[in-house]
């Protein structure tokens, strides 16, 4: 039987839906700014290999880059954008909430919200109709692709490059060839010396394992797509 939810009840039930998801989790909300507690639950669902779908709307620019970046860090999450989205719906394979509350910290803390909880086992017809409607929305939405691993690593290494710029001379520090460790300019797009690049160009496999970190020059398993070691990557 359907259950009426107040603001507090909606927040609690939403948390349960995320925590109890075993196969899939779908979050539909025009506005997204996930509070730290809920995001920890999302990270845990991601670790459990739950397939997560998040659809947001209104204005792509209103999803802050920091929020988008941390969502893209969840490897099992697919992100979609639908300009005309106004619905708010959250469900896993067993329970579903239709509510007025956005997946937005401000709404949870400040607004008066209400919603209805539906159990699939007890109200399968309603559950299935809502899921079908969400699927129609998803199919007609734009998928927001996560940056490629090469682009992400390039961005990270460039962050390190910028940190290493000499303020007086305005020139970047030197890096290392990831194949032979020869000193070269620090450039994540060209992490080889001339000779080693010629050898790599024959294969042109960006994932081919190399021997050294492009940033610090220490022995490490790297590649054209991942030219920096983990320690240097974390310094971004």
Backbone torsions as a table, in degrees:
resi	resn	phi	psi	omega
1	UNK	NA	137.4	-178.8
2	UNK	-62.1	148.5	-177.2
3	UNK	-122.8	129.4	177.4
4	UNK	-75.6	140.7	-177.1
5	UNK	-125.0	134.3	169.9
6	UNK	-85.5	-176.3	178.4
7	UNK	-57.4	-51.2	-178.5
8	UNK	-63.2	-43.2	179.4
9	UNK	-63.2	-39.3	180.0
10	UNK	-62.1	-44.6	179.4
11	UNK	-61.2	-44.3	-178.2
12	UNK	-66.4	-43.4	-179.0
13	UNK	-68.3	-36.9	176.9
14	UNK	-62.0	-43.5	178.0
15	UNK	-60.1	-41.6	179.2
16	UNK	-64.3	-40.2	179.6
17	UNK	-60.5	-41.1	178.3
18	UNK	-68.2	-45.4	-176.0
19	UNK	-68.4	-31.8	-174.6
20	UNK	-95.3	-0.1	178.5
21	UNK	-67.2	131.6	178.5
22	UNK	-115.7	-27.6	-176.1
23	UNK	-120.3	-48.4	-177.5
24	UNK	-144.3	154.3	178.1
25	UNK	-145.0	124.5	-178.6
26	UNK	-122.6	128.7	-178.0
27	UNK	-125.0	119.6	-178.8
28	UNK	-119.6	115.2	-176.1
29	UNK	-157.0	125.5	178.5
30	UNK	-57.1	-41.2	-177.9
31	UNK	-114.5	137.9	-175.2
32	UNK	-132.4	119.9	169.3
33	UNK	-155.6	91.3	-167.4
34	UNK	-80.9	130.1	-179.3
35	UNK	-69.9	156.9	-173.8
36	UNK	-55.9	-38.3	-178.4
37	UNK	-64.3	-47.8	179.5
38	UNK	-64.9	-36.2	-179.2
39	UNK	-67.7	-34.2	174.9
40	UNK	-62.2	-38.5	176.6
41	UNK	-65.6	-38.3	177.2
42	UNK	-64.3	-41.6	178.2
43	UNK	-61.4	-39.1	178.9
44	UNK	-66.9	-41.2	177.2
45	UNK	-62.2	-39.3	177.8
46	UNK	-61.6	-41.9	178.3
47	UNK	-64.6	-30.0	178.6
48	UNK	-80.6	2.8	179.6
49	UNK	66.2	30.1	173.4
50	UNK	-72.0	135.0	176.9
51	UNK	-77.8	113.8	-175.0
52	UNK	-108.6	131.5	175.1
53	UNK	-122.1	128.5	177.2
54	UNK	-125.5	123.7	177.7
55	UNK	-115.4	125.1	177.2
56	UNK	-125.6	175.3	-175.1
57	UNK	-157.0	-159.9	177.1
58	UNK	77.5	-62.8	-176.0
59	UNK	-157.9	115.8	-179.0
60	UNK	-55.0	-34.7	-177.7
61	UNK	-67.9	-19.1	-178.1
62	UNK	-81.8	-9.7	171.0
63	UNK	-87.5	103.8	-173.8
64	UNK	-57.8	148.2	-177.8
65	UNK	-59.1	-35.7	178.9
66	UNK	-64.4	-40.4	179.1
67	UNK	-66.2	-43.0	-180.0
68	UNK	-64.1	-41.1	-178.8
69	UNK	-63.1	-43.2	-177.6
70	UNK	-73.2	-28.3	173.8
71	UNK	-68.4	-41.5	178.7
72	UNK	-66.1	-20.5	177.0
73	UNK	-70.4	-18.0	176.9
74	UNK	-84.3	102.9	-170.6
75	UNK	-64.4	-23.7	-178.9
76	UNK	-97.2	13.2	180.0
77	UNK	-105.0	133.5	173.7
78	UNK	-109.6	131.5	-174.3
79	UNK	-112.1	132.0	-178.6
80	UNK	-129.8	152.6	178.6
81	UNK	-126.1	131.2	176.0
82	UNK	-134.1	111.4	-173.4
83	UNK	-55.0	-43.0	-173.8
84	UNK	-88.4	10.5	-177.4
85	UNK	-65.0	131.3	173.4
86	UNK	-132.1	-16.9	-178.2
87	UNK	-70.2	151.6	172.8
88	UNK	-128.8	120.0	-175.6
89	UNK	-151.2	136.8	-177.3
90	UNK	-137.6	130.9	-179.7
91	UNK	-156.4	156.5	167.5
92	UNK	-117.5	-161.3	-175.7
93	UNK	-75.6	-5.0	-177.2
94	UNK	-124.2	-29.8	-174.0
95	UNK	-132.4	154.1	-178.9
96	UNK	-145.1	136.3	175.8
97	UNK	-115.1	129.3	166.2
98	UNK	-110.0	124.6	-168.4
99	UNK	-150.1	169.1	173.8
100	UNK	-89.2	-8.2	-171.1
101	UNK	-87.7	124.9	173.2
102	UNK	-71.9	161.4	173.1
103	UNK	-81.6	64.6	-168.5
104	UNK	-140.4	124.4	-174.7
105	UNK	-55.0	-39.4	-178.8
106	UNK	-62.4	-42.1	-180.0
107	UNK	-61.0	-43.6	-178.2
108	UNK	-65.4	-38.0	-175.4
109	UNK	-85.3	-27.4	-166.6
110	UNK	-117.2	-40.6	-170.4
111	UNK	-84.2	157.7	166.4
112	UNK	-87.9	117.8	-178.6
113	UNK	-124.5	164.8	172.8
114	UNK	-150.4	164.7	-179.2
115	UNK	-165.9	-179.3	179.0
116	UNK	-133.1	131.0	177.2
117	UNK	-98.9	130.0	179.5
118	UNK	-118.7	129.0	174.9
119	UNK	-93.7	127.1	-178.1
120	UNK	-58.0	-40.3	-176.9
121	UNK	-63.8	-33.3	-175.2
122	UNK	-96.5	-32.0	-177.6
123	UNK	-131.1	61.2	-173.8
124	UNK	-61.5	-37.8	-177.7
125	UNK	-62.5	-46.0	179.3
126	UNK	-65.7	-45.6	179.2
127	UNK	-56.5	-49.0	-176.7
128	UNK	-64.7	-39.0	179.3
129	UNK	-65.1	-41.0	178.9
130	UNK	-65.9	-43.5	178.9
131	UNK	-62.9	-40.7	178.2
132	UNK	-62.1	-41.2	179.2
133	UNK	-65.6	-41.1	177.8
134	UNK	-63.2	-39.0	179.4
135	UNK	-64.7	-36.9	175.8
136	UNK	-62.9	-43.3	177.6
137	UNK	-60.8	-44.8	-178.4
138	UNK	-61.8	-44.7	-178.7
139	UNK	-63.3	-26.2	-179.2
140	UNK	-101.5	18.3	179.0
141	UNK	-108.1	163.9	177.0
142	UNK	-92.8	124.1	177.3
143	UNK	-77.2	130.1	178.3
144	UNK	-93.8	102.7	-175.1
145	UNK	-71.9	143.4	173.5
146	UNK	-76.6	151.8	178.8
147	UNK	-59.4	146.4	177.1
148	UNK	-64.3	157.6	-179.7
149	UNK	-60.2	-35.2	179.5
150	UNK	-67.4	-43.1	179.8
151	UNK	-66.6	-40.5	-179.7
152	UNK	-64.7	-43.5	179.1
153	UNK	-66.6	-39.9	178.1
154	UNK	-59.4	-42.5	178.8
155	UNK	-63.7	-41.1	-179.8
156	UNK	-64.3	-46.0	-178.7
157	UNK	-65.8	-37.4	178.4
158	UNK	-64.6	-29.7	174.4
159	UNK	-63.2	-41.2	176.8
160	UNK	-65.3	-40.8	179.0
161	UNK	-57.7	-47.2	-178.4
162	UNK	-62.2	-34.8	178.7
163	UNK	-69.3	-24.3	-176.1
164	UNK	-95.1	2.0	-179.8
165	UNK	-64.8	133.1	177.7
166	UNK	-77.5	117.8	-174.8
167	UNK	-63.0	-33.1	-176.6
168	UNK	-77.4	-49.4	-176.2
169	UNK	-87.2	-22.0	-178.7
170	UNK	70.0	26.5	-179.9
171	UNK	-120.0	143.8	-179.5
172	UNK	-73.4	155.1	174.6
173	UNK	-69.2	164.8	178.7
174	UNK	-79.7	153.4	174.0
175	UNK	-115.4	-158.6	-175.8
176	UNK	-136.3	145.4	172.9
177	UNK	-65.7	130.3	-176.1
178	UNK	-75.6	-6.6	179.0
179	UNK	-100.8	-40.4	-176.1
180	UNK	-123.9	-4.5	178.8
181	UNK	71.7	13.9	175.0
182	UNK	-65.9	143.6	178.9
183	UNK	-68.5	127.0	178.8
184	UNK	-142.5	174.5	174.7
185	UNK	-64.6	143.0	179.4
186	UNK	-78.0	107.9	-177.3
187	UNK	-151.5	107.3	-176.2
188	UNK	-62.1	-21.3	178.0
189	UNK	-82.0	-16.6	-179.6
190	UNK	-138.5	70.2	-174.6
191	UNK	-86.2	17.0	178.9
192	UNK	-115.3	153.2	166.2
193	UNK	-74.9	171.1	-176.6
194	UNK	-58.3	-45.4	-176.6
195	UNK	-65.7	-44.6	-177.3
196	UNK	-72.7	-30.4	176.6
197	UNK	-64.2	-38.7	178.3
198	UNK	-59.6	-40.0	178.4
199	UNK	-69.8	-41.6	-179.6
200	UNK	-66.0	-37.0	-176.4
201	UNK	-61.3	-23.5	177.9
202	UNK	-67.4	-38.9	-179.2
203	UNK	-86.5	-45.9	-176.9
204	UNK	54.7	40.3	174.8
205	UNK	-104.4	109.6	-174.5
206	UNK	-66.9	-16.4	-179.7
207	UNK	-99.1	2.9	179.4
208	UNK	-59.9	129.8	-174.4
209	UNK	-71.1	129.8	175.5
210	UNK	-112.5	-171.1	-165.4
211	UNK	-113.3	-19.5	-170.5
212	UNK	-136.7	155.8	175.0
213	UNK	-78.0	133.2	-179.0
214	UNK	-67.2	-25.6	-175.2
215	UNK	-90.4	-51.8	-175.4
216	UNK	-101.3	-16.3	177.9
217	UNK	81.2	2.9	-179.5
218	UNK	-78.3	152.4	178.5
219	UNK	-60.7	127.6	-178.5
220	UNK	-165.9	156.2	176.4
221	UNK	-80.6	108.7	-178.7
222	UNK	-129.2	-177.5	178.1
223	UNK	-162.9	173.5	176.5
224	UNK	-58.2	-37.0	-179.6
225	UNK	-80.7	-22.3	178.9
226	UNK	-135.0	76.3	-171.6
227	UNK	-79.4	-9.2	-177.5
228	UNK	-112.4	148.8	174.5
229	UNK	-72.4	167.2	-176.4
230	UNK	-61.6	-39.9	-178.8
231	UNK	-61.1	-44.1	179.2
232	UNK	-70.8	-36.0	177.6
233	UNK	-60.1	-40.1	-177.8
234	UNK	-71.7	-14.2	179.6
235	UNK	-79.2	-3.4	-178.6
236	UNK	-58.5	NA	NA
